[in-house]
Amino acid sequence: VQLQAFGGGLVQAGASLRLSCEASGGTFSGYFVDWFRQAPGKEREFVGGIRWSRDSSYYAVPVKGRFTISRDSAKNTVYLQMNSLKLEDTAVYYCAARHVEENTHAYWGQGTLVTVSS
């Protein structure tokens, strides 16, 4: 399975942006699909994710209420809708897939850069 994350860009604070994570060569069935981000000079941090089969999402505290994760089974794609973006949301965003019976993410996307300006 290969993951491709895209949709990043430069936006102003307060704006919205939607990232996509598309799977090829397989499906997300049986996986958690998570989003992570890494800001310059900082460690990678968990943003949120979705359990594909149950369509249930979960979020880290810094983004809860502003970000929404959803999926489109027909497109085999997971979305990260980011609203009310803040300067501190600037980072490279990655998607990753972890099988429900595993503890590690076996598949990672290449990352997409989100830059929030004032």
Backbone as CSV, one residue per row, in Angstrom:
resi,resn,N_x,N_y,N_z,CA_x,CA_y,CA_z,C_x,C_y,C_z
1,VAL,0.860,-1.189,0.000,0.000,0.000,0.000,0.890,1.232,0.000
2,GLN,0.569,2.164,-0.856,1.286,3.439,-0.889,0.317,4.549,-0.534
3,LEU,0.806,5.462,0.269,-0.018,6.594,0.674,0.530,7.864,0.049
4,GLN,-0.371,8.694,-0.374,0.022,9.989,-0.915,-0.765,11.065,-0.206
5,ALA,-0.054,11.954,0.444,-0.685,13.085,1.118,-0.495,14.325,0.267
6,PHE,-1.545,15.083,0.112,-1.440,16.300,-0.671,-2.487,17.299,-0.211
7,GLY,-2.352,18.512,-0.712,-3.310,19.557,-0.369,-2.725,20.690,0.455
8,GLY,-1.463,20.587,0.811,-0.844,21.647,1.605,-0.694,22.928,0.810
9,GLY,-0.333,23.970,1.529,-0.143,25.253,0.867,0.075,26.361,1.875
10,LEU,0.070,27.578,1.362,0.261,28.771,2.187,-1.085,29.453,2.380
11,VAL,-1.480,29.620,3.628,-2.738,30.276,3.939,-2.522,31.278,5.069
12,GLN,-3.473,32.170,5.197,-3.412,33.128,6.289,-4.054,32.542,7.537
13,ALA,-3.653,33.072,8.659,-4.248,32.649,9.921,-5.759,32.856,9.871
14,GLY,-6.471,31.879,10.374,-7.922,31.940,10.366,-8.562,31.249,9.182
15,ALA,-7.760,30.944,8.195,-8.283,30.302,6.990,-8.446,28.795,7.190
16,SER,-8.944,28.156,6.149,-9.158,26.709,6.165,-8.360,26.058,5.045
17,LEU,-8.097,24.795,5.247,-7.375,24.019,4.250,-7.766,22.564,4.439
18,ARG,-7.846,21.836,3.332,-8.159,20.417,3.437,-7.036,19.599,2.837
19,LEU,-6.519,18.684,3.631,-5.507,17.753,3.165,-6.161,16.424,2.819
20,SER,-5.547,15.727,1.900,-6.039,14.419,1.488,-4.936,13.382,1.640
21,CYS,-5.350,12.175,1.957,-4.425,11.051,2.034,-5.050,9.917,1.237
22,GLU,-4.437,9.627,0.120,-4.999,8.642,-0.788,-4.160,7.370,-0.773
23,ALA,-4.831,6.246,-0.724,-4.142,4.958,-0.739,-4.181,4.369,-2.144
24,SER,-3.084,3.783,-2.530,-3.042,3.059,-3.803,-2.384,1.707,-3.563
25,GLY,-2.790,0.743,-4.347,-2.243,-0.596,-4.185,-2.863,-1.352,-3.032
26,GLY,-3.932,-0.845,-2.498,-4.600,-1.486,-1.381,-5.677,-0.575,-0.843
27,THR,-6.301,-0.989,0.227,-7.361,-0.175,0.827,-7.036,0.092,2.290
28,PHE,-7.818,1.011,2.870,-7.659,1.328,4.279,-8.466,0.407,5.182
29,SER,-9.167,-0.522,4.590,-9.986,-1.413,5.379,-9.122,-2.170,6.381
30,GLY,-9.530,-2.134,7.663,-8.760,-2.814,8.692,-7.657,-1.971,9.298
31,TYR,-7.668,-0.682,8.973,-6.599,0.195,9.444,-7.141,1.407,10.205
32,PHE,-6.267,1.912,11.046,-6.393,3.274,11.529,-5.576,4.136,10.560
33,VAL,-6.114,5.250,10.191,-5.356,6.194,9.363,-5.159,7.457,10.194
34,ASP,-3.945,7.750,10.486,-3.616,8.855,11.378,-2.889,9.975,10.647
35,TRP,-3.032,11.156,11.204,-2.289,12.307,10.716,-1.293,12.738,11.787
36,PHE,-0.120,13.056,11.334,0.930,13.597,12.192,1.428,14.888,11.550
37,ARG,2.135,15.655,12.328,2.764,16.843,11.765,4.098,17.075,12.448
38,GLN,4.956,17.744,11.719,6.261,18.086,12.266,6.603,19.506,11.873
39,ALA,6.686,20.347,12.872,7.046,21.743,12.653,8.573,21.872,12.630
40,PRO,9.083,22.910,12.023,10.530,23.107,11.960,11.161,23.115,13.342
41,GLY,12.157,22.279,13.536,12.864,22.239,14.797,12.146,21.521,15.921
42,LYS,11.027,20.909,15.597,10.248,20.218,16.625,10.073,18.748,16.277
43,GLU,9.687,17.994,17.282,9.432,16.583,17.053,8.072,16.395,16.377
44,ARG,7.962,15.282,15.726,6.685,14.942,15.113,5.626,14.761,16.194
45,GLU,4.432,15.256,15.915,3.354,15.105,16.887,2.103,14.551,16.222
46,PHE,1.351,13.857,17.013,0.096,13.258,16.549,-0.969,14.347,16.440
47,VAL,-1.732,14.285,15.358,-2.795,15.260,15.128,-4.173,14.641,15.354
48,GLY,-4.389,13.506,14.778,-5.671,12.845,14.895,-5.729,11.688,13.926
49,GLY,-6.840,10.974,13.939,-6.962,9.839,13.048,-8.387,9.339,12.953
50,ILE,-8.527,8.294,12.184,-9.840,7.701,11.981,-9.693,6.194,11.874
51,ARG,-10.624,5.501,12.490,-10.670,4.057,12.297,-11.574,3.814,11.103
52,TRP,-10.973,3.327,10.056,-11.668,3.277,8.765,-12.980,2.502,8.844
53,SER,-12.938,1.313,9.404,-14.118,0.444,9.359,-15.275,0.994,10.175
54,ARG,-14.962,1.745,11.229,-16.017,2.273,12.089,-16.324,3.735,11.799
55,ASP,-15.519,4.329,10.928,-15.699,5.747,10.600,-15.723,6.589,11.875
56,SER,-14.861,6.255,12.793,-14.780,6.991,14.054,-13.446,7.724,14.119
57,SER,-13.511,8.987,14.447,-12.302,9.819,14.459,-11.931,10.241,15.873
58,TYR,-10.714,10.682,16.025,-10.181,11.078,17.324,-9.119,12.135,17.070
59,TYR,-8.902,12.992,18.055,-8.066,14.162,17.834,-7.173,14.467,19.022
60,ALA,-6.060,15.085,18.712,-5.207,15.619,19.760,-5.820,16.913,20.267
61,VAL,-5.527,17.223,21.493,-6.125,18.396,22.133,-5.879,19.701,21.365
62,PRO,-4.689,19.947,20.849,-4.445,21.244,20.187,-5.309,21.512,18.950
63,VAL,-5.861,20.461,18.374,-6.629,20.659,17.139,-8.101,20.325,17.309
64,LYS,-8.461,19.776,18.426,-9.847,19.361,18.624,-10.779,20.560,18.527
65,GLY,-11.824,20.384,17.754,-12.768,21.466,17.544,-12.450,22.314,16.331
66,ARG,-11.231,22.224,15.832,-10.838,22.978,14.634,-10.607,22.068,13.437
67,PHE,-10.121,20.877,13.691,-9.819,19.931,12.621,-10.852,18.815,12.615
68,THR,-11.154,18.345,11.424,-12.091,17.236,11.269,-11.501,16.222,10.297
69,ILE,-11.524,14.967,10.698,-11.027,13.890,9.850,-12.211,13.082,9.352
70,SER,-12.213,12.831,8.077,-13.299,12.062,7.470,-12.713,11.151,6.399
71,ARG,-13.556,10.318,5.860,-13.092,9.391,4.824,-14.095,9.297,3.710
72,ASP,-13.598,8.913,2.558,-14.429,8.630,1.396,-14.044,7.237,0.918
73,SER,-14.892,6.273,1.201,-14.543,4.892,0.870,-14.473,4.669,-0.633
74,ALA,-15.274,5.391,-1.380,-15.265,5.224,-2.838,-13.933,5.676,-3.436
75,LYS,-13.315,6.654,-2.797,-12.042,7.188,-3.286,-10.847,6.659,-2.504
76,ASN,-11.130,5.842,-1.489,-10.062,5.299,-0.653,-9.167,6.422,-0.136
77,THR,-9.811,7.430,0.369,-9.124,8.655,0.763,-9.593,9.108,2.146
78,VAL,-8.652,9.596,2.907,-8.937,10.207,4.204,-8.625,11.691,4.089
79,TYR,-9.485,12.485,4.678,-9.325,13.932,4.610,-9.039,14.510,5.994
80,LEU,-8.268,15.560,6.002,-8.041,16.346,7.209,-8.483,17.763,6.896
81,GLN,-9.648,18.103,7.384,-10.179,19.455,7.198,-9.688,20.315,8.351
82,MET,-8.979,21.360,8.021,-8.388,22.221,9.042,-9.023,23.600,8.944
83,ASN,-9.686,23.992,9.992,-10.322,25.299,10.062,-9.646,26.159,11.129
84,SER,-9.892,27.436,11.031,-9.333,28.380,12.013,-7.846,28.151,12.232
85,LEU,-7.131,28.067,11.147,-5.709,27.758,11.240,-4.945,28.827,11.995
86,LYS,-3.977,28.367,12.755,-3.134,29.243,13.562,-1.690,29.161,13.070
87,LEU,-0.910,30.146,13.451,0.496,30.146,13.060,1.186,28.859,13.504
88,GLU,0.798,28.377,14.671,1.440,27.182,15.216,1.028,25.885,14.533
89,ASP,0.112,25.984,13.591,-0.254,24.811,12.795,0.706,24.601,11.631
90,THR,1.603,25.541,11.422,2.585,25.404,10.353,3.454,24.183,10.594
91,ALA,3.480,23.290,9.598,4.224,22.039,9.736,4.123,21.253,8.443
92,VAL,4.921,20.219,8.373,4.723,19.206,7.337,3.769,18.174,7.923
93,TYR,2.727,17.905,7.195,1.704,16.971,7.644,1.873,15.640,6.920
94,TYR,1.812,14.575,7.703,1.958,13.228,7.178,0.728,12.401,7.528
95,CYS,0.363,11.517,6.633,-0.627,10.511,6.988,0.080,9.169,7.092
96,ALA,-0.483,8.314,7.914,0.113,7.000,8.138,-0.988,6.016,8.469
97,ALA,-0.780,4.778,8.093,-1.776,3.734,8.317,-1.216,2.672,9.246
98,ARG,-2.047,2.301,10.199,-1.666,1.265,11.176,-2.785,0.221,11.202
99,HIS,-2.428,-1.021,10.989,-3.430,-2.080,11.057,-3.994,-2.143,12.472
100,VAL,-5.247,-2.453,12.588,-5.905,-2.452,13.896,-5.273,-3.422,14.874
101,GLU,-4.556,-4.422,14.374,-3.921,-5.405,15.259,-2.441,-5.119,15.485
102,GLU,-1.968,-4.016,14.968,-0.561,-3.669,15.104,-0.394,-2.405,15.948
103,ASN,0.822,-2.215,16.416,1.116,-1.036,17.228,1.931,0.012,16.487
104,THR,2.364,-0.319,15.299,3.172,0.632,14.540,2.531,0.912,13.192
105,HIS,2.877,2.056,12.650,2.353,2.449,11.358,3.237,1.849,10.263
106,ALA,2.664,0.983,9.470,3.439,0.318,8.432,3.595,1.169,7.178
107,TYR,2.670,2.084,6.988,2.660,2.867,5.757,2.596,4.351,6.072
108,TRP,3.419,5.101,5.361,3.486,6.545,5.553,3.407,7.257,4.204
109,GLY,2.726,8.380,4.220,2.748,9.247,3.056,3.986,10.117,3.085
110,GLN,4.203,10.869,2.022,5.443,11.618,1.882,5.420,12.974,2.583
111,GLY,4.274,13.400,3.050,4.186,14.685,3.733,3.812,15.815,2.811
112,THR,3.053,16.732,3.352,2.664,17.917,2.596,2.778,19.125,3.525
113,LEU,3.355,20.192,3.010,3.677,21.349,3.843,2.495,22.300,3.950
114,VAL,2.181,22.647,5.175,1.173,23.659,5.459,1.875,24.831,6.138
115,THR,1.739,25.996,5.553,2.327,27.196,6.122,1.220,28.204,6.398
116,VAL,1.123,28.606,7.643,0.119,29.577,8.049,0.821,30.898,8.343
117,SER,0.400,31.937,7.663,1.033,33.241,7.819,0.106,34.218,8.532
118,SER,0.683,35.230,9.100,-0.109,36.236,9.829,-0.607,37.318,8.900
